[in-house]
Amino acid sequence: MHPLPKVQTTEVRERIARFQAKLQENQIDGAMITQNVDLYYLTGSMQNGLLYVPQSGEPRFYVKKSVARAEFEASVPVEEMGRMKQLGERLRSTFGNVKRIGIEMDVLPYGLAVRYLGFFPDTEAVDVAFMLRLVRAVKSEYELNQLRIAATHVQEMVAMLPQQIRVGMSEVELSAQIEHALRLKGNIGIYRMRGYNQELCLGMVASGEAAATPTYFDGPAGGLGMSVASPQGASRKTFSVGEPILFDISTVVEGYIIDQTRMAVIGELDEELTRAYEVAVSIIREAERMGKPGVPWQDLYLKALEMAEAAGLQQHFMGFGNDQAKFLGHGVGLEFDELPVLARGFAQPLEKNMVIAIEPKFTFPGRGVIGIENTYVVTKQGLKAITTTPEDIVRIPE
């Protein structure tokens, strides 16, 4: 049908098997999956429809649009969805009456949930979102390869920055040049987030006091943005000598998102901001050492808090005042906010091949945001960086 590369059937089958193991472990008879990223993960096709995954046996993908494309792309049987009333009858006929049915309660709209649950009257609804996200958190070699390719694209882009940044250049101008370069390398330009009302484009290109402007986005840096209708990220503010320029940027390869932050300055940073950067680097080095299979997710965050406090920077860590973000890192993959979450209260253990973006940052109101971010894969020896861009602050001559 088209020349785009497809996800291998063996890859999809392995994902389904791991999800079905979770269903069996939790005594859930089957799951109805509707969110586009979860559909893509479990079928290999991001078409509009409903995937029914039984506890064991063959899933079926009931597609509203486009059936033709789903038939070409998907690695599971595809059927036309047809009318909703008839779909319910078909599901019961194929999979029988079930006692416990899984749905994605974190993303499925209430109205649709009521409609879909009506397919199986008197059935207990169970949230399978977290268990599916746990399956997705452990990456295959195929997935890691996509992330590695994305990391090379970001590295190549960062290498061009010294020739681009100049006094008087606006944040949005630099952001547009970065977006252009990454787009030509194949970036799809869509940064998917699971969190309700969380949106993102490219990431963050911000400088000085604009970078330290707080916003609704659940992260340590806000950005002034271009409008109150989208109050985050790059603005029309121009770069000045001696202020920190933060570029927290992403790119996407075959749906997989890499996340990385580096710093630049025209001239030199002052002593306090330079020291804050050194502390951020020391935190990320400690996270690399700690991040081994079996270590609770929250331990890396709690250690980072200790280090920020020891450095006298706790009030600036991951934001400022009431706007501080309460995490150190987050999983990345097909979505920007995957598991694991390195935050207090998450006692789940790290597992081999989980992928995490770790981003210790310090916010100084009126002055800027300082920090670093790498994307890592969990190994037996600790965290291994997928991002390979040099960590030195990019210094631009005045």
C-alpha positions, -999 to 999 in steps of 0.1 A, spaced: 0 0 0 28 24 9 66 23 14 66 33 51 84 7 73 61 -14 94 66 -28 130 75 -64 127 49 -90 136 72 -107 161 77 -74 179 39 -69 182 33 -105 193 58 -102 221 41 -70 234 7 -87 233 21 -117 252 35 -95 279 3 -76 283 -18 -108 284 5 -121 312 -5 -90 332 -42 -97 325 -38 -133 337 -18 -122 368 -47 -98 377 -75 -122 367 -89 -99 341 -107 -117 313 -99 -92 285 -93 -56 278 -108 -30 254 -80 -7 241 -89 25 223 -62 51 229 -42 57 197 -7 52 212 -18 20 230 -34 8 198 -2 14 178 19 -4 205 -3 -35 205 -12 -37 167 14 -18 147 -12 5 133 -26 38 146 -61 36 131 -93 47 147 -109 17 164 -111 -7 193 -87 -35 201 -100 -64 222 -72 -83 239 -84 -115 256 -66 -130 285 -53 -156 261 -57 -162 224 -59 -139 194 -68 -102 198 -90 -85 173 -88 -49 160 -123 -35 152 -116 -5 129 -138 25 121 -112 42 98 -92 32 79 -99 -5 76 -77 -8 44 -47 8 61 -51 -12 93 -53 -45 72 -19 -36 56 -2 -23 88 -16 -43 117 -1 -76 130 -35 -87 145 -67 -97 127 -87 -66 115 -124 -63 112 -146 -34 102 -162 -19 133 -197 -14 119 -225 -2 142 -219 0 179 -249 -22 189 -238 -50 165 -202 -46 178 -212 -55 213 -230 -86 200 -200 -96 180 -176 -92 210 -198 -113 232 -202 -139 204 -164 -141 199 -151 -137 234 -180 -148 255 -195 -131 286 -167 -119 308 -166 -111 345 -138 -86 346 -131 -63 317 -101 -39 314 -102 -3 301 -78 26 300 -94 47 328 -67 74 327 -75 84 291 -108 70 280 -136 97 281 -164 89 304 -191 88 277 -172 63 256 -164 42 287 -201 39 295 -208 30 259 -181 4 256 -188 -12 290 -224 -16 278 -211 -43 255 -206 -65 286 -235 -59 310 -230 -67 347 -192 -69 342 -167 -54 366 -146 -26 350 -109 -27 358 -83 -1 351 -55 -16 330 -38 17 321 -10 14 347 -2 -23 339 -1 -16 302 21 14 308 44 -9 328 46 -33 299 54 -4 276 81 10 300 104 -20 293 118 -13 258 127 -39 232 159 -37 211 138 -24 182 125 5 204 159 13 218 172 15 182 146 41 173 156 62 204 193 59 195 186 72 160 166 101 174 195 109 198 219 112 169 196 137 152 195 158 183 233 156 186 238 168 150 214 197 156 231 208 188 264 209 170 250 236 147 240 259 175 273 279 179 268 291 143 232 301 149 229 318 183 236 355 184 228 386 205 193 399 195 181 366 181 147 356 195 138 324 212 112 316 186 137 322 158 161 297 173 132 273 180 121 275 144 156 267 131 158 237 154 124 225 143 133 229 106 165 210 110 149 181 129 119 180 106 142 175 76 157 145 95 123 129 97 108 143 129 70 138 127 64 170 147 39 154 171 50 150 208 24 128 224 16 132 260 -8 110 281 -13 135 309 -47 153 308 -44 188 293 -6 184 289 7 196 255 41 201 240 57 212 208 95 206 203 102 211 240 116 243 254 138 270 240 140 298 265 164 323 280 169 344 311 138 355 330 115 341 302 127 306 309 119 311 347 84 322 340 61 297 357 34 279 338 8 251 340 31 226 323 42 199 347 80 205 345 107 226 361 109 252 333 80 271 320 88 297 294 68 328 285 54 314 252 39 332 222 4 337 237 -17 333 268 -35 307 247 -3 286 249 17 300 279 49 279 276 80 275 256 97 299 232 87 336 231 97 367 211 123 376 238 157 381 224 190 367 237 214 389 257 250 386 269 255 365 301 221 350 304 215 312 304 199 299 272 181 266 278 171 242 250 151 213 263 143 196 230 129 164 216 127 147 183 107 116 172 117 86 151 91 60 142 70 74 171 97 72 197 107 104 216 141 113 228 144 140 254 175 161 261 185 195 277 216 214 271 227 250 280 242 279 261 254 314 269 267 343 250 298 353 269 299 337 304 275 328 331 279 343 366 295 322 394 262 312 411 246 300 379 277 281 369 278 264 403 241 254 399 250 237 367 278 218 383 254 206 410 229 195 383 257 175 367 266 159 400 230 149 406 228 133 372 261 114 378 247 100 410 214 90 393 235 71 367 252 52 395 220 44 414 197 35 385 200 -3 386 173 -29 383 155 -34 417 161 2 429 128 19 438 119 47 414 115 73 443 150 67 456 166 86 428 144 116 434 149 115 472 187 114 467 185 144 443 166 163 470 193 156 495 220 168 471 201 200 462 196 207 499 233 200 507 242 225 480 218 252 495 198 251 463 166 233 475 144 263 470 154 265 433 153 227 426 129 217 397 112 251 398 108 278 424 84 282 454 49 268 449 57 260 412 84 234 419 79 201 401 79 171 423 100 147 403 135 141 389 128 122 357 102 104 336 99 76 312 100 83 275 90 62 245 59 66 224 47 92 248 66 120 266 53 111 301 57 73 303 66 52 333 87 51 354 82 84 373 111 93 396 90 109 424 81 104 460 55 76 465 66 55 436 82 25 453 81 2 422 115 -12 412 134 -2 381 136 -29 355 162 -36 329 156 -18 296 133 8 311 140 42 295 141 74 316 148 111 309 165 125 340 165 163 343 179 180 374 172 217 369 174 249 390 151 279 385 162 314 395 133 339 391 142 369 370 175 352 359 168 319 342 168 281 344 200 260 347 202 223 342 208 192 321 188 163 308 198 129 293 177 100 282 190 67 297 183 30 295 185 9 327 212 -17 327 226 -40 354 256 -16 358 234 15 361 219 40 337 235 40 302 230 72 283 212 70 250 217 107 243 253 114 233 255 152 229 285 167 249 274 181 282 296 212 282 278 245 282 278 259 246 296 292 248 291 318 221 316 346 218 302 381 224 
